[in-house]
Every structure is written in C-alpha cells, then in structure tokens.
C-alpha cells in the first residue's frame, strides 16, 4: 500500500499525511495539523525535546 505519492517537498508530505490521517480518523485535517509542531515559531524550537521524553515500555 502506498501511503504517499512522490512528494515535491517535506511540506507537501506533511500536508498529504495530515489529510490521509484525517480521513482515517474521520476528522478535519486542520485538527491533525494542530497536533504537530508544524506551526511552531523558530524562537520556540528550543522548547521542543529533540528525543521523546515519554515512551511505551511494551513497544520498546
């Protein structure tokens, strides 16, 4: 199964992925995008952890 066709940019991948996830969960793509760091201002990037802080011990 092809999830994303050839992408012209990372932004295009992000948008297409958000749209596909929104369809899967029967919601609007803007809500999916709202759960990402896509719109974080550059000055705030230092507040985002570079590695996940939380993890699932069953998945590791």
C-alpha positions in Angstrom: 0.0 0.0 0.0 1.4 3.4 -1.0 0.8 5.9 1.7 2.2 8.9 0.0 2.9 9.5 -3.7 6.2 11.1 -4.8 6.4 14.3 -2.9 7.8 17.6 -4.2 8.7 18.8 -0.7 8.6 18.0 3.0 5.7 20.4 3.4 3.8 18.5 0.7 4.4 15.3 2.6 3.2 16.8 5.8 0.0 18.1 4.2 -0.8 14.9 2.4 -0.1 12.8 5.5 -2.4 15.1 7.6 -5.1 14.7 5.0 -4.8 10.9 5.0 -4.7 10.6 8.7 -7.8 12.9 9.0 -9.7 10.6 6.6 -8.7 7.6 8.6 -10.0 9.1 11.8 -13.0 10.9 10.2 -11.9 14.3 11.2 -10.6 17.5 9.6 -7.0 17.8 8.5 -6.6 21.1 10.4 -7.1 19.2 13.7 -4.4 16.7 12.7 -2.1 19.5 11.8 -2.9 21.2 15.1 -1.4 18.2 16.9 2.0 18.7 15.3 4.8 21.2 15.7 4.4 22.4 12.1 3.4 26.0 13.0 5.8 26.5 16.0 7.8 29.7 15.7 11.5 29.3 15.4 12.2 31.0 18.7 10.2 28.3 20.4 12.1 25.4 18.8 14.4 25.2 21.8 11.4 24.2 24.0 10.7 21.1 21.9 12.6 17.9 23.1 14.9 16.5 20.5 14.2 13.0 21.8 10.9 11.7 23.1 10.6 12.0 26.9 7.7 9.6 27.3 7.8 6.1 25.9 5.8 2.8 26.0 7.8 0.0 27.6 5.7 -2.6 25.7 6.7 -1.1 22.4 10.4 -0.9 23.0 
